[in-house]
Amino acid sequence: MTGRKGLGKKARAVQAVRKIVKLFSGRDPWWRREGLSPFWVAVTIAVSPRTTAKLEREAVKRLMERFPGGAKEIAEAPLEDLEDAIRVSGMYRSKARAVKALAEWELEGPGVASLADADLEEARETLKSLPGIGDKVADVILMALGHSILPVDVHVGRVAKRLGLVPENAGYAEIKGALEDIFQPEERMAAHFALIDFGRRVCRARPLCDRCPVAESCPSRRSDVQSR
Ligand code: SF4
């Protein structure tokens, strides 16, 4: 039998990432719990980069209050009004452009919901052709619509690198590929959310290594960082 010490670096990283996902699973984001429509899910994800879940929700709720007519009202609204509604989430100028583009695209048809049944690569390219939508936002929208992918956000990427799953200079596609090799299609959405939760609560930019359940396996463990 092979003990933990006998495992190679990569195998230890795989074991650690699996353990993290097991321990941190079960906290769906608010937009899944509240059952938003595909269009509003896409808007939420476009607003999500580099903000907290709380501020993301606040920004989307403000949009919903100011534009209860959804895509039509958003498409017709001045950009400044959209920026004002989502200002709280940060990076509001580029996010407002993405939200407006999504609304215009939704109106042109066939709309966000149709991407659930579309070819994955075509759907990704369609979304990425809209202003303000890159790999990560496109992939999270497609994952939310049921495609079996594991998008990489800033937290997911940081955890994968620190555990030694991928090299420090790995790009989006390499990290995503490494994680998708580990998790079965039906596990990927839960793994995405669990790794984000772990990255926000434990393996932060300034990591809380002394509270980390996989510290013994982590090549990036820091002994100089004290929990607050
Ligand atoms: S030991 Fe520290 S750096 Fe490694 S995964 Fe845990 S929190 Fe992150």
Residues whose N, C-alpha, C, O or C-beta is under 5 A from the ligand:
A	BS01	SF4	R162 V202 C203 P207 L208 C209 C212 V214 A215 C218 S220 R221 R222
